[in-house]
Amino acid sequence: MFRNRAEAGRRLAERLLHLKNAYPVVLALPRGGVPVAWPIAEALSAPLDLLLVRKIGAPEQPELALGAVVEGEPPQIVVNDEIVRLLDVPPVAIAREAARQIDEIARRRRLWLRETPAVPLHGRTVVVVDDGIATGATVRAALSALARAGAARRVLAAPVAPRETAEALRGLCDEAVFLAEPPDLGSVGAFYGDFHQLEDAEVVALLDRAAGRKSAG
């Protein structure tokens, strides 16, 4: 359906032009969301920043998410209370893993944005962009954290999301735009001709270009 992430971003941008006069902030979920978000930020004349989210894994089951940490001042911790109760995870274990992920978020911001401070979000219209949504767990955490951070309006934009997930996410934000809502997703990559794994250098180059900085190469 999409030649690549850039084309998907351009098509999403056409659906988001009504936001231009709201002076929005565009936040990409890295890495894949960055090349989708770039043409959206260009079309809306909006700053492009990252929304860094890290999973909080369960003790001895790191692939099982107890919740997530979302970058912010302060960082927002979103916990799945049902899973925490089921596994009887003590608060100290959650706090310890959250602290580790906060350090990783800081490392990634330094890597990709080279100490550039995050764009303030309080009172702003915020457009969250990803290259595709499967379960929606990361996006749910992000939207919840943005509400706590005081974003005035939360808009979600993604090229593809399964129909049931898309409907659920619409209830968690002020507006959601999806270009495709298949009943069964399969994989996000199946909707792209080019869905290569982005290297750090590609992410940095796009962020530099959006900010008018000279890329480090």
N, C-alpha and C positions, 0 to 999 in steps of 0.2 A: 504493500500500500504506500510506503514511503521509500524514496530512493536512499535517503540518509537522514540523519538527525537534523541537519540544517534545513532540508526541505520541510520536514515535519514542523520545525519551529516557524518557518515562514507561513505555513498554512494556519497554525495556531494564532500567529500574530494578526492575521486578517480577521479572526473572530474576537480579538481583544482590543481592536482600535477604539472602541467606545470608552476605554479606560484612559486614553491619552491625557485628557484634560484633568484627570484625577491625580496627576503627578505621582504615579505608582513607583514602587520599588520592585524589581524582579529578582527573585531568589531561586537559584538553581540548586537542585539536589545533585551533588557530584557523585561520580564523574559524568555519567551519561547525560544528565540534565543540562550541562553547560552549553554544548553546541545547539541544543533546542532552545535554550533561554536567550542566547545571544541575539538572534534576529528579532525576538520579541522585545527585548530591551531597546534595540535599535528603532523598531517601529513605534514604540511608545515614548521614545526619548527619555528613557528611564535608566537610573543606575542599575548595574548588574552586580549582585553579590551572591555569596554562597549561603546555603542553609545546611549546616553540618549537623548530622544526626548519627549517633552511634548506639548500637544495641547494648543493652545490659543483659548479659548471658547468665543463665542459672549456674550455680555451683556444680561442677562436674558434668554439666550439660550445656556448654557454652553456645551451642546452636539454638537452644530454647530461650526465647526472649522473655525476660521478666518485665521488660520495659525498655525505655530508651532515654538517652540524654540528648537534648537539643541545645545547640549553641545559643548563648544569649548573655545578657548582663542583668541578673546572674543566669547561669545555665539552668535550663528547665529539665527536671527529671519527671518522666511520665511512667507510671508503674501499672502493670496489669495485676490488680489486687487479687483476682481469682486464682491466677497461677501462683502468686506468692503464698497465698493461704494453702493451696493444694500441696505445694512443696515444703511448706513451713520454713521459708527462707528468713533468717533473722535480718533485721534492719541494718545491722553492722555490715553484713555481707553485701547488701545492695549498695550501701554508701561507699564501700571499698571499691567495688567494681565501677560505680558511677564516677568516682574520682579518677580511676585509671582511664576511663573513656573521655573525661574532660581534658586530661593531659593529651590524649591522642587528637582530640578536636583542635586544640591549640597548635599541635605540631602540624596538622594538615593546613590550618590557616596560614601558618608561616611558610609552608612549602608552596602553596598555590597563590597566596595573595601577598606574600612578602611583607608582613607586618602592617598591611593596610587595615585600618580599623573597620569594623562592621558598620554598615549603614544603619542609623537609628530608625527604628520601626514604629515607635509609639505614635499613634494617631495617623499612621500612613495606610494607604491602600497597598497591600502586599500580594504579589502574584507569585505563587509557588509553582515551579516547573520541574517536571521529570521527563525522561524519555519513554516512560511506560510504567504502568502500575500493575502489579500482580496481586498480592494479598492486600496491599494498602496499609500495612502496619507502620511503615516508616512515615507515610504521609499523615496518618492519623496522629502520630506523636507530634509531627511538625505543626499541624494545624492547631492542636491543643496548646502547644507552647506559644504559638503566635498570639493566641487569644490572651494568654497570661501576660505576654509582653506588651499588650495594649494596642495591637494593630487594629485600626478602625474598620478595615474591610479585608477579608481574606478570600482570595481568588485562587483556585486550583486549575492548572492547565497541563494536560498530558495528551500525547497523540493517541494512546490506546489504553483501555482499562476494561476488564471483564464487566459485563453489564451489572451484575449483582453488586460488585465492589463499587462501581461508579455511582449507583443509586445510593449506597450507604454513605459514600463520601460527600455527596451533594448535601446531605443533612448536617455536615460538620463545617461547612464554609458558606460564605455569602453567595458565591458563584463558582460553578465548575464547568470547564470546557474540555470535552473529549472529542476527538475526530472519529474514533471507532470504538464501539462497545460490543465486542463479540460475546455471545453467550458462554463460550469456552475459550479462554485465552490461549492455552497451550504454552507459548513462550512469547515474550515481548519481541525478541529478535526475529521471529518469524514474520513480523510485519514490516521489516526493513530489508532493502537490498543490501545495504552496507550497515552492519551493526558491530563494527570492530571495537575491541577493548581500547578505550582511550588511554594514552600515556599521559603522565604528569605534564610533559612539555606541551601537549595539545591544550590541556586545561589552562595552563599558565598563559599561553599565547592568546587564547580567546579572552581571558580576563584582562590581560594587559591591553588588548585591542579595545575592549569595551571602556576601559578607564583612560584610554589615550596615553598609556605608558609605553615606553620602548621595551619590547620583549627582551628577556635575558638570553633568548636563543634556544 
